[in-house]
Every structure is written in C-alpha cells, then in structure tokens.
Amino acid sequence: MEGRMTAGPTKSPGPLADLRVIEMGQLLAGPFCGQLLGDFGAEVIKLEAPGSGDPMRQWGREQAQGRSLWWPVVARNKKSVTCNLRDPAGQRLARELISRADIVIENFRPGTLERWGLGFDRLRETNPGLILVRVTGYGQTGPYAPRAGYGSIGEAMGGIRYVTGDPDHPPARTGTSLGDALAAVFATIGTLAAVHHRARSGRGQLVDSAIYEAVLAMMESLLPEFAITGYQRERTGSVLPNVAPSNVYPTADGEMILIAANQDTVFARLTKVMAAPELAADERFSTHTARGARMAELDDLIAAWTSTLGTEDLLDQLHTAGVPAGRIFTARDMFADPHFAAREAIVRLAHPEFGELPMQNVVPKLSETPGSVRHPGPDLGAHNDEVYGDLLGLDVEARTQLAADGII
C-alpha cells in the first residue's frame, strides 16, 4: 500500500503565512532553515546569482534529465528571484526587499553582508523589527569565526564524528548532511523565538546559529562525563555502551531487525517471546546494569533465537508482546509501508520534468494550522516579475534594463 497525497489546498495557509522571509543563503544550512519556515506558510523569497543560482541546483548524487533531485526538496515552497549581491545595484535591490521583510536568512562567512552594505545595524535602521538569521560554521564571534566552515567540519568539532562508526575504523559520517541540518533546525527555533519576542517588544534581533554548536547540543552527557569521571566516549558501532539489549539481529531469511528491550519490564516481555522467561530472573541479566555488563553474551543469545525465525513472524511476535522492534528502512520500504501512507509522511507533487515527484512531508503535524508542501523548488528567476514588479513596483522597462545589466 502506497500513500498518495498531492499538493493542493489545505485547511489553513500555515501558521507563518503572515511572515516574509528573504533567503540569501546557499547550499544547505541556511536554505534548510528557509525550507522549514516555508513549510509552515512563510513567504520565502530566495535571492540567487543571475545565470547560475544556488549550487544546490546541480548537487545530488543522482540526477534526472540533468536536473538535481535535491533542489526540488530544499527549495520547495520558495520564490526564486535573481539578484547580483556583489554589485551595488543588486545590493540596493536587496535593501529594498529587506525593508519589506520580517526575516533575513544568510549563511555567508561573517563580514560578507557588512562588505555589501547589508550589515544588521544598517538594515535595522529602516526595519527595526527585522530578524537576521545567520548560520555559519563557527558563529559570528570568536577566533574561528572568519574561517570557512562546512557541515562536515562542524560535525567533527561538535563531537559527533568522533563517536560515529565502528571502533576499529576511522570516524564515520552519517549518510546525510547532519551538521548543516542541525544548524538549520536550531536557527529555525531561534527565529521563532525571536518572532515571539518581537510580538511583545516590536524589536527584531540577530539569530546566530553555529554548526559546531548545533552538533554539540546533541551530544548528551559527553562533556560532564569527561569533566567529572574522565570517561571519553568512543565509537561503539551499532550499540551504546551499557545499554542492552539494543542492537541489530539477524533473521532466518537474511534480513536484520532492530530490537530495543533494555528496560527491565520490556526485557521481561522479550524473554517470554523467546520462550526463555528465566533469563529475566537470571542475575546475569536481571538488571539494566547487569545486562550492560554482559552485552555481548546477551546479544549472542538473542541473535541465536532471532536467526531461527522469518522476519515477518519475528516482528509480529515482538509487536504483539509490546517489544520495540523494526526493520532498518530503505526508500523502497518507505514507499511500501502502510504507516507512512496512513500518516501521509510522503507527499507527491506534480513536476514539469519529472511528472509525479515524491518527497518527505512537513514535520511536525499541527492540528489547526498545518504546514504543507505547495510546490517544488522553482526555476531560476521564476518570480522576478512578481517580486520586482508587484512588490517593489518596478515597471517592465526597469526590470528589462536590470536584466541586461546582469543585476537580476
């Protein structure tokens, strides 16, 4: 069963529909923040370099008909206008747009906006309620601020790379741009907090989201563990130290499933499904601490049992008993899964080149003012006439001249 949902009218325009966002970032960290705001209804006007646009238009391992399959996702719900920010005329256009905006998102190196005459102090002179969201590798201050900082470097500095992977291999990365995405999520949280503050005070503010700090924020008790006990977390592969059973186990038909039964009551349920209830009372496994100390031994016992059962039978038994378990999903599994379909986790949109284009839906779900995916990423400059004509009031002759001069 596959979920089928197409973009279309929703019961609300989204809770952020009264906000106008100017997005001046590129690649992922800044634009993902813009995507999240756009998902919940904000008008996101993306400024792109004439002729080339955001490099994300070409990025992605797999392309179709020479076009990126990443761009339609990260640029969804946005308007694209071209603007040469390196030219004084383009900078003047940007200031005009920003004077009519609530939020600006950028992820250039610190100091870049200031060189373009678009620093926060200058922008807020004409727009005191402006919220400027700055996403960078190291933040706007500190000795590393001027450095180039990509997501991978932030992941390393923030600590996640060191603890990711198998202990007998170099640090690994996840299969997604985790650091960029985390910085964007925290930037979005900061933006919404700033909007709330502005509603009470009338004043905007600067939101400074550093990739390495966003990663660091996810590192649980890593810092106090080292400071107080001297314990340095290491790479542990598919398990967490002293948390058992919580691992990947084989099935009779060659698949692997996850079982997470480390809580005492849940472990007792697992032992009943295994037809070995005595394990729950065995002093080797009867407590969380004991199970953690004998993790390898316990995993071997569970793997010996799971390998005798087919995947479907095994999962049915575990789910019936209330033991958390599941497959390790691939994209193919997601498209076929009834729960994905029931919750409309995948949305399908009409695309002029690709036909039906599936992508992940908006998260989280709101009961009264839900977000929506209204359209995929637009062509470069698709909204020039709308934005420069309707919003700024430039006539056709003026727009034509700006285009001829390479400004838009």
FIMIGU-299460 format. One line per field, with one value per residue (C-alpha): residue number from 1; residue in three letters; y, z, x. Coordinates in steps of 0.5 Angstrom, whole numbers. Layout:
<recs>
fiti = [NUM, ...];
vonu = [Ala, ...];
yy = [Y, ...];
zz = [Z, ...];
xx = [X, ...];
</recs>
This chain:
<recs>
fiti = [1, 2, 3, 4, 5, 6, 7, 8, 9, 10, 11, 12, 13, 14, 15, 16, 17, 18, 19, 20, 21, 22, 23, 24, 25, 26, 27, 28, 29, 30, 31, 32, 33, 34, 35, 36, 37, 38, 39, 40, 41, 42, 43, 44, 45, 46, 47, 48, 49, 50, 51, 52, 53, 54, 55, 56, 57, 58, 59, 60, 61, 62, 63, 64, 65, 66, 67, 68, 69, 70, 71, 72, 73, 74, 75, 76, 77, 78, 79, 80, 81, 82, 83, 84, 85, 86, 87, 88, 89, 90, 91, 92, 93, 94, 95, 96, 97, 98, 99, 100, 101, 102, 103, 104, 105, 106, 107, 108, 109, 110, 111, 112, 113, 114, 115, 116, 117, 118, 119, 120, 121, 122, 123, 124, 125, 126, 127, 128, 129, 130, 131, 132, 133, 134, 135, 136, 137, 138, 139, 140, 141, 142, 143, 144, 145, 146, 147, 148, 149, 150, 151, 152, 153, 154, 155, 156, 157, 158, 159, 160, 161, 162, 163, 164, 165, 166, 167, 168, 169, 170, 171, 172, 173, 174, 175, 176, 177, 178, 179, 180, 181, 182, 183, 184, 185, 186, 187, 188, 189, 190, 191, 192, 193, 194, 195, 196, 197, 198, 199, 200, 201, 202, 203, 204, 205, 206, 207, 208, 209, 210, 211, 212, 213, 214, 215, 216, 217, 218, 219, 220, 221, 222, 223, 224, 225, 226, 227, 228, 229, 230, 231, 232, 233, 234, 235, 236, 237, 238, 239, 240, 241, 242, 243, 244, 245, 246, 247, 248, 249, 250, 251, 252, 253, 254, 255, 256, 257, 258, 259, 260, 261, 262, 263, 264, 265, 266, 267, 268, 269, 270, 271, 272, 273, 274, 275, 276, 277, 278, 279, 280, 281, 282, 283, 284, 285, 286, 287, 288, 289, 290, 291, 292, 293, 294, 295, 296, 297, 298, 299, 300, 301, 302, 303, 304, 305, 306, 307, 308, 309, 310, 311, 312, 313, 314, 315, 316, 317, 318, 319, 320, 321, 322, 323, 324, 325, 326, 327, 328, 329, 330, 331, 332, 333, 334, 335, 336, 337, 338, 339, 340, 341, 342, 343, 344, 345, 346, 347, 348, 349, 350, 351, 352, 353, 354, 355, 356, 357, 358, 359, 360, 361, 362, 363, 364, 365, 366, 367, 368, 369, 370, 371, 372, 373, 374, 375, 376, 377, 378, 379, 380, 381, 382, 383, 384, 385, 386, 387, 388, 389, 390, 391, 392, 393, 394, 395, 396, 397, 398, 399, 400, 401, 402, 403, 404, 405, 406, 407, 408];
vonu = [Met, Glu, Gly, Arg, Met, Thr, Ala, Gly, Pro, Thr, Lys, Ser, Pro, Gly, Pro, Leu, Ala, Asp, Leu, Arg, Val, Ile, Glu, Met, Gly, Gln, Leu, Leu, Ala, Gly, Pro, Phe, Cys, Gly, Gln, Leu, Leu, Gly, Asp, Phe, Gly, Ala, Glu, Val, Ile, Lys, Leu, Glu, Ala, Pro, Gly, Ser, Gly, Asp, Pro, Met, Arg, Gln, Trp, Gly, Arg, Glu, Gln, Ala, Gln, Gly, Arg, Ser, Leu, Trp, Trp, Pro, Val, Val, Ala, Arg, Asn, Lys, Lys, Ser, Val, Thr, Cys, Asn, Leu, Arg, Asp, Pro, Ala, Gly, Gln, Arg, Leu, Ala, Arg, Glu, Leu, Ile, Ser, Arg, Ala, Asp, Ile, Val, Ile, Glu, Asn, Phe, Arg, Pro, Gly, Thr, Leu, Glu, Arg, Trp, Gly, Leu, Gly, Phe, Asp, Arg, Leu, Arg, Glu, Thr, Asn, Pro, Gly, Leu, Ile, Leu, Val, Arg, Val, Thr, Gly, Tyr, Gly, Gln, Thr, Gly, Pro, Tyr, Ala, Pro, Arg, Ala, Gly, Tyr, Gly, Ser, Ile, Gly, Glu, Ala, Met, Gly, Gly, Ile, Arg, Tyr, Val, Thr, Gly, Asp, Pro, Asp, His, Pro, Pro, Ala, Arg, Thr, Gly, Thr, Ser, Leu, Gly, Asp, Ala, Leu, Ala, Ala, Val, Phe, Ala, Thr, Ile, Gly, Thr, Leu, Ala, Ala, Val, His, His, Arg, Ala, Arg, Ser, Gly, Arg, Gly, Gln, Leu, Val, Asp, Ser, Ala, Ile, Tyr, Glu, Ala, Val, Leu, Ala, Met, Met, Glu, Ser, Leu, Leu, Pro, Glu, Phe, Ala, Ile, Thr, Gly, Tyr, Gln, Arg, Glu, Arg, Thr, Gly, Ser, Val, Leu, Pro, Asn, Val, Ala, Pro, Ser, Asn, Val, Tyr, Pro, Thr, Ala, Asp, Gly, Glu, Met, Ile, Leu, Ile, Ala, Ala, Asn, Gln, Asp, Thr, Val, Phe, Ala, Arg, Leu, Thr, Lys, Val, Met, Ala, Ala, Pro, Glu, Leu, Ala, Ala, Asp, Glu, Arg, Phe, Ser, Thr, His, Thr, Ala, Arg, Gly, Ala, Arg, Met, Ala, Glu, Leu, Asp, Asp, Leu, Ile, Ala, Ala, Trp, Thr, Ser, Thr, Leu, Gly, Thr, Glu, Asp, Leu, Leu, Asp, Gln, Leu, His, Thr, Ala, Gly, Val, Pro, Ala, Gly, Arg, Ile, Phe, Thr, Ala, Arg, Asp, Met, Phe, Ala, Asp, Pro, His, Phe, Ala, Ala, Arg, Glu, Ala, Ile, Val, Arg, Leu, Ala, His, Pro, Glu, Phe, Gly, Glu, Leu, Pro, Met, Gln, Asn, Val, Val, Pro, Lys, Leu, Ser, Glu, Thr, Pro, Gly, Ser, Val, Arg, His, Pro, Gly, Pro, Asp, Leu, Gly, Ala, His, Asn, Asp, Glu, Val, Tyr, Gly, Asp, Leu, Leu, Gly, Leu, Asp, Val, Glu, Ala, Arg, Thr, Gln, Leu, Ala, Ala, Asp, Gly, Ile, Ile];
yy = [0, 7, 13, 18, 26, 31, 39, 43, 47, 46, 48, 53, 57, 56, 59, 63, 66, 73, 73, 75, 72, 74, 68, 70, 63, 58, 50, 47, 50, 57, 54, 49, 54, 57, 51, 50, 57, 56, 49, 53, 58, 64, 67, 66, 70, 67, 71, 68, 70, 71, 66, 61, 61, 57, 51, 46, 47, 42, 38, 31, 24, 22, 27, 26, 29, 33, 36, 36, 32, 35, 42, 41, 39, 44, 50, 48, 53, 59, 64, 65, 72, 73, 79, 80, 82, 83, 89, 96, 96, 89, 91, 97, 92, 87, 93, 95, 88, 87, 94, 90, 83, 80, 76, 75, 68, 68, 63, 67, 68, 73, 80, 79, 82, 88, 89, 89, 95, 90, 89, 88, 95, 99, 94, 95, 103, 102, 96, 96, 89, 86, 79, 77, 69, 68, 61, 59, 54, 57, 63, 71, 72, 68, 67, 62, 66, 68, 61, 57, 52, 47, 42, 36, 41, 43, 35, 34, 40, 39, 32, 27, 25, 22, 17, 15, 9, 2, 2, -1, 4, 12, 16, 16, 20, 19, 19, 26, 33, 32, 39, 43, 41, 41, 48, 50, 47, 51, 57, 56, 55, 62, 65, 63, 65, 72, 73, 72, 77, 82, 81, 83, 89, 91, 90, 85, 81, 77, 70, 67, 59, 56, 49, 46, 49, 46, 39, 40, 41, 34, 31, 29, 28, 28, 34, 32, 25, 27, 33, 29, 22, 22, 18, 19, 17, 12, 9, 3, 1, -1, -1, 4, 2, -1, -1, -8, -11, -5, -8, -11, -18, -23, -27, -33, -30, -26, -19, -15, -12, -8, -10, -5, -8, -5, -3, -8, -9, -9, -14, -19, -19, -20, -27, -29, -28, -32, -38, -36, -32, -35, -30, -24, -27, -29, -25, -24, -20, -18, -11, -6, -5, -13, -13, -8, -11, -17, -14, -19, -25, -23, -21, -27, -31, -26, -27, -35, -34, -29, -33, -38, -34, -31, -23, -22, -28, -25, -18, -20, -24, -18, -13, -17, -17, -10, -10, -5, -7, -6, -6, -2, 2, 4, 8, 2, 0, 7, 8, 1, 2, 3, 7, 12, 12, 13, 19, 22, 22, 22, 28, 27, 34, 35, 37, 39, 35, 29, 28, 26, 28, 25, 28, 28, 32, 37, 36, 36, 36, 41, 40, 47, 51, 45, 46, 44, 43, 47, 47, 44, 48, 54, 55, 61, 67, 65, 70, 76, 80, 78, 80, 86, 88, 87, 88, 93, 97, 97, 97, 93, 97, 98, 90, 89, 94, 91, 84, 87, 90, 83, 85, 81];
zz = [0, -2, 1, -5, -3, -8, -6, -6, -2, 6, 11, 13, 10, 15, 22, 19, 13, 15, 15, 9, 9, 5, 4, 2, 4, -1, -1, 5, 12, 11, 6, 10, 15, 10, 8, 15, 15, 8, 10, 15, 11, 11, 4, 3, -3, -5, -8, -13, -17, -24, -29, -24, -18, -12, -13, -10, -17, -19, -13, -11, -13, -17, -22, -27, -34, -32, -26, -19, -15, -8, -11, -11, -4, 0, -5, -4, -3, -4, -9, -14, -16, -19, -15, -16, -9, -11, -15, -11, -16, -13, -6, -7, -9, -3, 2, -1, -1, 6, 8, 7, 10, 17, 17, 13, 13, 11, 11, 8, 12, 18, 15, 8, 9, 12, 6, 2, 6, 9, 16, 21, 24, 17, 16, 22, 21, 16, 19, 27, 27, 23, 25, 22, 22, 21, 20, 20, 22, 28, 29, 29, 34, 37, 34, 29, 26, 20, 18, 12, 16, 12, 16, 16, 20, 25, 26, 27, 32, 35, 37, 33, 28, 34, 37, 30, 27, 29, 34, 29, 24, 23, 25, 20, 18, 17, 10, 11, 12, 19, 22, 17, 18, 26, 25, 21, 26, 31, 27, 26, 33, 35, 29, 32, 39, 36, 33, 39, 43, 37, 38, 45, 44, 37, 36, 32, 34, 31, 31, 31, 29, 29, 26, 31, 37, 34, 34, 41, 43, 41, 45, 51, 57, 54, 57, 64, 63, 62, 66, 73, 71, 66, 61, 54, 49, 44, 38, 39, 33, 33, 40, 46, 52, 58, 54, 53, 49, 44, 37, 30, 30, 24, 22, 18, 12, 11, 14, 20, 25, 31, 38, 44, 50, 55, 60, 66, 64, 57, 57, 61, 55, 51, 55, 54, 47, 47, 51, 56, 62, 66, 63, 66, 73, 72, 76, 70, 66, 71, 72, 67, 70, 69, 62, 60, 63, 59, 53, 48, 52, 52, 44, 42, 46, 42, 36, 36, 37, 32, 27, 27, 25, 19, 19, 19, 24, 29, 28, 29, 36, 38, 37, 40, 46, 46, 45, 41, 34, 27, 20, 18, 13, 6, 1, -2, 5, 6, -1, 1, 8, 11, 17, 12, 8, 13, 16, 9, 11, 4, -1, -8, -13, -20, -23, -30, -32, -27, -27, -20, -15, -8, -2, 5, 8, 13, 20, 26, 24, 27, 28, 27, 23, 19, 14, 7, 1, -4, -10, -11, -12, -18, -24, -23, -23, -24, -19, -22, -25, -19, -13, -17, -21, -16, -9, -11, -16, -22, -29, -35, -37, -31, -30, -37, -36, -29, -33, -39, -34, -30, -24, -24];
xx = [0, 3, 1, -2, -2, -1, 0, -6, -11, -10, -15, -10, -5, 0, 2, 7, 3, 4, 12, 16, 23, 29, 33, 41, 44, 46, 47, 44, 45, 41, 37, 34, 32, 28, 25, 23, 20, 16, 13, 9, 7, 12, 13, 20, 24, 30, 36, 40, 46, 44, 46, 48, 43, 44, 50, 44, 41, 47, 48, 46, 49, 43, 40, 34, 35, 41, 37, 38, 33, 35, 34, 26, 26, 31, 27, 20, 15, 20, 20, 26, 29, 36, 40, 47, 49, 56, 54, 52, 45, 44, 45, 40, 35, 36, 36, 29, 27, 29, 26, 19, 21, 21, 26, 33, 37, 44, 50, 56, 62, 62, 63, 61, 54, 58, 62, 56, 53, 48, 50, 45, 46, 45, 39, 35, 35, 30, 27, 27, 23, 28, 30, 37, 39, 46, 48, 56, 61, 63, 59, 59, 64, 71, 78, 75, 69, 73, 74, 71, 66, 62, 58, 63, 68, 62, 61, 68, 69, 62, 64, 59, 64, 69, 64, 60, 62, 66, 71, 76, 75, 76, 71, 65, 60, 52, 49, 46, 49, 47, 51, 48, 41, 42, 45, 38, 34, 37, 37, 29, 28, 32, 28, 21, 23, 25, 19, 15, 20, 18, 11, 12, 17, 17, 24, 28, 35, 40, 40, 47, 47, 54, 54, 59, 55, 48, 52, 55, 48, 46, 52, 48, 53, 59, 62, 60, 62, 69, 70, 68, 69, 75, 71, 72, 66, 69, 66, 62, 59, 51, 51, 51, 56, 52, 45, 43, 39, 39, 42, 41, 40, 39, 33, 32, 31, 37, 35, 37, 32, 33, 31, 31, 29, 34, 28, 27, 20, 21, 27, 22, 17, 22, 25, 17, 17, 24, 21, 26, 23, 28, 33, 29, 31, 38, 43, 47, 41, 36, 38, 40, 47, 48, 45, 50, 56, 54, 52, 56, 54, 46, 47, 49, 43, 38, 42, 41, 34, 32, 36, 31, 25, 23, 23, 15, 14, 19, 16, 9, 11, 15, 10, 4, 9, 10, 17, 20, 23, 23, 26, 32, 28, 31, 27, 24, 21, 18, 14, 11, 10, 2, 4, 8, 2, -3, 0, 2, 9, 11, 8, 7, 8, 7, 13, 14, 20, 19, 12, 10, 15, 15, 19, 18, 12, 12, 14, 11, 4, -1, -8, -11, -5, -2, 4, 4, 8, 5, 10, 17, 24, 22, 26, 32, 29, 22, 19, 23, 17, 12, 17, 21, 14, 9, 13, 18, 14, 19, 16, 18, 23, 26, 27, 29, 35, 37, 37, 41, 46, 47, 44, 38];
</recs>
